[in-house]
Amino acid sequence: MYVYMNGEFIPEERACVSPFDRGFLYGDGVFETLRAYNGRVFRLNEHLQRLRAGLEYLHIRPEGLDRIEEILYELLSLNSISDAYARISVTRGSTGRGINIDRDSPPNIVVFTRRVYPPGEDLYEQGVELVISKRINQRLPDEYNLKSHSFLNYILAKYEATYRGAYEAILLNREGHVTEGSVSNIFCVKEDRLYTPPLRSGVLRGITREVVKGLAGMAGLSLAEKELLPGELMEAEEVFITNTIIEVLPVREIEGRRFGVGSATKTIQGLYRELVKRECGG
């Protein structure tokens, strides 16, 4: 497999990062996860807009971002993959000792593609189990475009879910409101209305989240971005989670509360997949 690193396409075994790279040392960088269908990257422009916004937030200004689309498609070709998971990582690069920022340090850009392995079809039909994590979501309200390399809080929440036999963990904020999963956004349906936590709760502005919001009307649902307490989530008729890889994945259980995989979730699943086919073929 080939990867892209700072201007070169190289075999992955030759790719290496300096031990002084700030992404390695401190998680000082941002990333994007993308999905390609039939050789076309879905919602590429939206991913790149969020990537640029995250870099601007961290005051990282790499050169060559205008070539990312070309780089992605070259990697898909070199690696002979049409249905793929892709990741773009940008770090602040290598600087001197300590955490002070050196604005003259050139950032590092790494891009790779892999074959995508979405959840099994049985999970789309039966749903998955979630738990509410003991970990608090640390995302600030203005960090909704920031997919930071500093991912430890989410890693530990995901580990907690796995340890408890669940698929995903829900994180609450300091006010006790539902925010997001460790790697997903969350939606619920009640009385023909689709709810999702607002960005001000400390939520990533997920690309799939935005697509699903746009599909709500077509599914016969009104949309509300609302602060949700765990008890309100438990009162929902249907719950599902979203991200670029899993698309729209139903939830069957949260902390012992059972949910059905209802018609609203199935409709949105279908609409999402139809949209992917229109934009990416297949």
C-alpha positions as CSV (number, residue, x, y, z in Angstrom):
1,M,0.0,0.0,0.0
2,Y,1.1,3.5,-0.8
3,V,0.7,6.5,1.5
4,Y,1.2,10.2,0.9
5,M,3.6,12.1,3.1
6,N,4.8,15.7,2.7
7,G,4.8,15.8,-1.1
8,E,5.7,12.1,-1.8
9,F,3.8,8.9,-2.6
10,I,5.8,6.2,-0.8
11,P,5.2,2.6,0.3
12,E,3.7,2.5,3.7
13,E,6.8,0.6,5.2
14,R,8.9,3.7,4.3
15,A,6.6,6.2,6.0
16,C,8.0,7.5,9.3
17,V,7.3,10.4,11.6
18,S,10.0,12.3,13.6
19,P,10.0,11.5,17.3
20,F,9.8,15.3,17.8
21,D,6.6,15.7,15.7
22,R,4.1,17.5,17.9
23,G,1.3,15.3,16.7
24,F,3.2,12.3,18.1
25,L,4.3,14.1,21.3
26,Y,1.2,16.1,22.2
27,G,-1.7,15.2,19.8
28,D,-1.1,18.7,18.2
29,G,-2.9,18.3,14.9
30,V,-6.2,17.6,13.1
31,F,-7.5,14.8,11.0
32,E,-10.4,13.9,8.7
33,T,-11.9,10.5,8.0
34,L,-13.5,10.1,4.6
35,R,-15.2,7.3,2.7
36,A,-15.0,6.5,-1.0
37,Y,-17.7,4.6,-2.9
38,N,-17.0,3.3,-6.4
39,G,-13.9,5.4,-6.5
40,R,-15.6,8.6,-5.6
41,V,-15.1,10.3,-2.2
42,F,-18.5,11.2,-0.6
43,R,-18.9,14.9,0.4
44,L,-15.2,15.6,-0.1
45,N,-15.7,19.4,-0.2
46,E,-17.5,19.4,3.2
47,H,-14.7,17.3,4.8
48,L,-12.0,19.7,3.4
49,Q,-13.9,22.7,4.6
50,R,-14.0,21.3,8.1
51,L,-10.3,20.3,7.9
52,R,-9.4,23.9,7.0
53,A,-11.6,25.3,9.8
54,G,-9.9,23.0,12.3
55,L,-6.4,24.0,11.1
56,E,-7.4,27.6,11.3
57,Y,-8.6,27.1,14.9
58,L,-5.2,25.7,15.8
59,H,-3.3,28.2,13.8
60,I,-1.7,25.5,11.7
61,R,-1.1,26.7,8.1
62,P,0.2,24.0,5.9
63,E,1.1,24.4,2.2
64,G,-0.4,22.0,-0.4
65,L,-3.9,21.6,1.0
66,D,-5.2,22.6,-2.4
67,R,-3.8,19.3,-3.8
68,I,-5.6,17.0,-1.3
69,E,-8.4,16.0,-3.8
70,E,-5.7,15.1,-6.4
71,I,-3.7,13.2,-3.7
72,L,-6.8,11.2,-2.5
73,Y,-7.7,10.0,-6.0
74,E,-4.0,9.2,-6.8
75,L,-3.9,7.0,-3.7
76,L,-7.1,5.2,-4.6
77,S,-5.6,4.5,-8.0
78,L,-2.1,3.4,-6.7
79,N,-3.7,1.1,-4.1
80,S,-6.4,-0.2,-6.5
81,I,-9.2,0.5,-4.1
82,S,-12.6,1.8,-5.1
83,D,-14.6,1.3,-1.8
84,A,-12.2,2.8,0.8
85,Y,-11.7,4.5,4.1
86,A,-9.3,7.5,3.8
87,R,-7.6,9.6,6.4
88,I,-6.0,13.0,6.2
89,S,-3.7,14.0,9.1
90,V,-2.0,17.3,9.5
91,T,0.3,18.0,12.5
92,R,2.1,21.2,13.5
93,G,5.4,19.4,12.7
94,S,8.6,19.3,14.7
95,T,9.5,22.2,17.0
96,G,11.8,22.8,19.8
97,R,11.5,21.7,23.4
98,G,8.4,22.4,25.4
99,I,4.8,23.2,24.2
100,N,5.4,26.7,22.9
101,I,4.3,27.1,19.3
102,D,6.9,27.8,16.7
103,R,5.0,29.4,13.8
104,D,7.9,28.8,11.4
105,S,7.9,25.0,11.8
106,P,6.5,23.3,8.6
107,P,3.5,21.1,9.3
108,N,3.4,17.5,8.3
109,I,0.7,16.1,6.0
110,V,0.0,12.4,5.8
111,V,-2.8,10.8,3.8
112,F,-3.6,7.1,3.5
113,T,-6.4,4.9,2.1
114,R,-7.5,1.5,3.3
115,R,-10.3,-0.9,2.3
116,V,-13.4,-0.1,4.2
117,Y,-15.1,-2.6,6.6
118,P,-18.5,-1.2,7.7
119,P,-20.6,-3.0,10.3
120,G,-22.2,-6.2,9.2
121,E,-25.7,-6.0,7.7
122,D,-27.1,-7.7,10.7
123,L,-26.3,-4.6,12.8
124,Y,-28.1,-2.4,10.4
125,E,-31.2,-4.6,10.8
126,Q,-31.0,-5.4,14.5
127,G,-29.3,-2.3,15.9
128,V,-26.4,-1.9,18.4
129,E,-26.1,-1.4,22.1
130,L,-24.9,1.9,23.7
131,V,-23.8,2.8,27.2
132,I,-23.5,6.2,28.9
133,S,-19.8,6.7,29.7
134,K,-18.6,8.0,33.0
135,R,-16.2,10.2,31.0
136,I,-17.2,13.8,30.5
137,N,-17.1,15.4,27.0
138,Q,-14.4,18.0,27.1
139,R,-15.2,19.6,23.7
140,L,-15.9,23.4,24.0
141,P,-18.9,24.8,22.1
142,D,-16.7,26.6,19.5
143,E,-14.7,23.4,18.7
144,Y,-17.4,21.9,16.6
145,N,-15.1,21.8,13.5
146,L,-12.1,20.4,15.4
147,K,-11.2,16.8,14.9
148,S,-8.1,16.8,17.1
149,H,-5.4,14.2,17.3
150,S,-5.9,14.6,21.1
151,F,-8.3,11.7,21.2
152,L,-7.6,10.0,24.5
153,N,-10.9,10.9,26.2
154,Y,-12.8,9.3,23.3
155,I,-10.5,6.3,23.2
156,L,-11.1,5.6,26.9
157,A,-14.9,6.1,26.5
158,K,-14.8,3.6,23.6
159,Y,-12.8,1.2,25.7
160,E,-15.4,1.5,28.5
161,A,-18.2,0.6,26.0
162,T,-16.2,-2.4,24.7
163,Y,-15.4,-3.6,28.2
164,R,-19.1,-3.4,29.1
165,G,-20.0,-5.4,25.9
166,A,-21.5,-2.4,24.0
167,Y,-20.8,-1.0,20.6
168,E,-20.5,2.7,21.4
169,A,-20.3,5.1,24.4
170,I,-22.4,8.2,24.8
171,L,-20.6,11.1,26.4
172,L,-22.4,13.8,28.5
173,N,-21.2,17.3,29.0
174,R,-20.6,19.0,32.4
175,E,-24.2,20.1,32.5
176,G,-25.3,16.5,32.1
177,H,-26.6,16.8,28.6
178,V,-26.2,14.2,25.9
179,T,-23.5,15.3,23.4
180,E,-22.1,12.6,21.1
181,G,-20.6,9.1,20.9
182,S,-16.9,8.4,21.0
183,V,-16.8,8.3,17.2
184,S,-20.4,9.2,16.3
185,N,-23.2,11.7,16.4
186,I,-26.5,10.7,18.0
187,F,-30.2,11.2,16.9
188,C,-33.5,10.2,18.3
189,V,-37.1,10.2,17.1
190,K,-40.2,11.0,19.0
191,E,-43.7,11.8,17.7
192,D,-42.5,12.4,14.1
193,R,-39.7,14.8,15.2
194,L,-36.0,14.1,14.8
195,Y,-33.8,15.4,17.6
196,T,-30.1,15.8,17.8
197,P,-27.9,17.7,20.4
198,P,-27.0,21.2,19.3
199,L,-23.4,22.3,18.6
200,R,-23.4,24.4,21.7
201,S,-23.6,21.2,23.8
202,G,-20.1,20.3,22.7
203,V,-20.7,18.3,19.5
204,L,-18.6,17.7,16.4
205,R,-20.3,19.0,13.3
206,G,-20.3,15.6,11.7
207,I,-20.5,15.5,7.9
208,T,-23.0,12.6,8.1
209,R,-24.9,14.5,10.8
210,E,-25.4,17.4,8.4
211,V,-26.5,15.1,5.6
212,V,-29.1,13.4,7.9
213,K,-30.4,16.8,9.1
214,G,-31.1,17.6,5.4
215,L,-32.9,14.3,4.9
216,A,-35.3,14.8,7.8
217,G,-38.0,16.5,5.8
218,M,-37.9,13.9,3.1
219,A,-38.5,11.3,5.8
220,G,-41.6,13.1,7.0
221,L,-39.9,14.3,10.2
222,S,-39.5,17.8,11.6
223,L,-36.0,18.6,12.9
224,A,-35.0,20.0,16.3
225,E,-31.5,20.6,17.6
226,K,-32.2,20.4,21.4
227,E,-30.3,19.9,24.6
228,L,-31.2,16.4,25.7
229,L,-30.9,14.9,29.2
230,P,-30.3,11.1,29.3
231,G,-33.9,10.6,30.6
232,E,-35.3,12.4,27.5
233,L,-33.2,10.2,25.2
234,M,-34.5,7.1,27.0
235,E,-38.1,8.3,26.2
236,A,-37.5,8.3,22.5
237,E,-39.2,5.8,20.1
238,E,-36.1,5.3,18.0
239,V,-32.4,6.1,18.3
240,F,-29.6,5.9,15.8
241,I,-25.9,7.0,15.5
242,T,-24.0,8.3,12.5
243,N,-20.6,8.8,11.1
244,T,-18.8,8.6,7.8
245,I,-18.0,4.9,8.0
246,I,-21.1,3.5,9.6
247,E,-23.5,5.9,7.8
248,V,-26.8,5.5,9.7
249,L,-26.8,2.7,12.4
250,P,-29.8,1.9,14.5
251,V,-29.6,1.6,18.3
252,R,-31.5,-1.3,20.0
253,E,-30.5,-0.7,23.6
254,I,-29.1,2.0,25.9
255,E,-28.4,1.1,29.5
256,G,-31.0,-1.6,29.5
257,R,-33.7,0.5,27.7
258,R,-34.8,-1.3,24.5
259,F,-35.6,0.5,21.3
260,G,-37.1,-0.8,18.1
261,V,-35.5,-0.3,14.7
262,G,-38.4,1.7,13.5
263,S,-39.7,3.1,10.2
264,A,-38.1,6.5,10.6
265,T,-34.6,5.1,11.0
266,K,-35.1,2.7,8.1
267,T,-36.4,5.5,5.9
268,I,-33.4,7.7,6.7
269,Q,-31.0,4.8,6.1
270,G,-32.6,4.3,2.7
271,L,-32.5,8.0,1.8
272,Y,-28.9,8.2,2.8
273,R,-27.9,5.3,0.6
274,E,-29.8,6.6,-2.3
275,L,-28.0,9.9,-1.9
276,V,-24.6,8.1,-1.9
277,K,-25.6,6.3,-5.1
278,R,-26.6,9.5,-6.8
279,E,-23.4,11.3,-5.9
280,C,-20.9,8.4,-6.1
281,G,-22.6,5.9,-8.5
282,G,-23.2,2.2,-8.0
